[in-house]
């Protein structure tokens, strides 16, 4: 997909066309956000925001028609994250920002797209009530709403980070081949923040009404742990099969994998695993 990045960087009009067309297409609209984020990273926030303003028009139309604000929120979040990364040069801050933006997106979705959320909750509760084994333990409407918003926040947070990583990889491939990999493998989480996020995750996990939000709060730790694992695998010179197995395990055993990655990141904040393994 490097050709797409090169096309978008030829000029303002090319970037707007590429971002707007992709943003308007189902299932790949996030790539439009990556194009806008690339312009922010490569040419600065002023140029990037101009491109993002015009490229977001199809998403505004989509909200006006279907009342689904999630696409527009995701687009804004990745552009904001790109601006933060360019200004601060810190993936650590980006991870914190993505977590906060994910929570904000969930709140705004519940407010601006409430008919869609209400419809999903009704369908979800109806499915649970039709299964006798779980009907007695099914959450009430307020509980189901909280779970739905938490999963939305988690999905939006992961999407923001993944989209920004794609934009950064494009930039690296064009201007500094291999730079993205080196950069992402140095991601760390400060010890006080790691402890705070760890305690918040455990606390939320122990509260039935808020347990779904534990995954959202742990997002910086989980992504940081994945970056650290990537660095350790590279240091050992393993084959690509190990990377495939690593990411497959995250998909297949998501809950356990996220807990392990978060613990690895907390341990790294104390032990500096990179230094101990010469990464």
HELIX and SHEET records of a PDB file:
HELIX    1   1 UNK A    2  UNK A    8  1                                   7    
HELIX    2   2 UNK A   12  UNK A   23  1                                  12    
HELIX    3   3 UNK A   29  UNK A   43  1                                  15    
HELIX    4   4 UNK A   45  UNK A   55  1                                  11    
HELIX    5   5 UNK A   57  UNK A   66  1                                  10    
HELIX    6   6 UNK A   70  UNK A   88  1                                  19    
HELIX    7   7 UNK A   91  UNK A  112  1                                  22    
HELIX    8   8 UNK A  114  UNK A  129  1                                  16    
HELIX    9   9 UNK A  132  UNK A  135  1                                   4    
HELIX   10  10 UNK A  141  UNK A  175  1                                  35    
HELIX   11  11 UNK A  179  UNK A  184  1                                   6    
HELIX   12  12 UNK A  191  UNK A  205  1                                  15    
HELIX   13  13 UNK A  211  UNK A  213  5                                   3    
HELIX   14  14 UNK A  214  UNK A  217  1                                   4    
HELIX   15  15 UNK A  219  UNK A  235  1                                  17    
HELIX   16  16 UNK A  240  UNK A  252  1                                  13    
HELIX   17  17 UNK A  254  UNK A  271  1                                  18    
HELIX   18  18 UNK A  273  UNK A  276  1                                   4    
END                                                                             
